[in-house]
Amino acid sequence: MLVEKATTVQDEIVNSGRGGANAKEFYNQNHTWAEGLISAAREVGW
């Protein structure tokens, strides 16, 4: 659920024009944030 919500927020940021041209570019610019989110989701899962 955490990953789904984060994906939704990322899409909202990209669609509003604040995050870059597309989702891939957003990820490239914000990979540390995304990797931190993935790490947090894994910890919650354990």
C-alpha positions in Angstrom: 0.0 0.0 0.0 2.9 2.4 0.8 4.4 1.8 -2.7 1.1 2.3 -4.4 0.5 5.6 -2.5 4.0 6.8 -3.4 3.5 6.0 -7.0 0.3 8.0 -7.0 2.0 11.0 -5.4 4.9 10.7 -8.0 2.3 10.6 -10.8 0.6 13.7 -9.4 3.9 15.6 -9.2 4.9 14.7 -12.7 1.4 15.5 -14.1 1.4 18.9 -12.4 4.6 19.7 -14.2 6.7 20.0 -11.0 8.7 16.8 -11.3 10.1 16.9 -14.8 8.9 15.7 -18.2 7.9 12.2 -17.3 8.0 9.5 -14.6 11.4 8.2 -15.7 13.0 11.7 -15.6 11.4 12.2 -12.1 13.0 9.0 -10.9 16.4 9.9 -12.4 16.3 13.3 -10.6 15.0 11.9 -7.3 16.4 8.4 -7.1 17.7 8.8 -3.6 14.1 9.6 -2.4 12.7 6.6 -4.4 15.4 4.2 -3.1 14.7 5.4 0.5 11.0 4.7 0.0 11.7 1.2 -1.4 14.0 0.5 1.6 11.3 1.7 4.0 8.7 -0.4 2.4 10.9 -3.5 2.7 11.5 -2.8 6.4 7.8 -2.5 7.0 7.2 -5.7 5.1 9.7 -7.6 7.3 
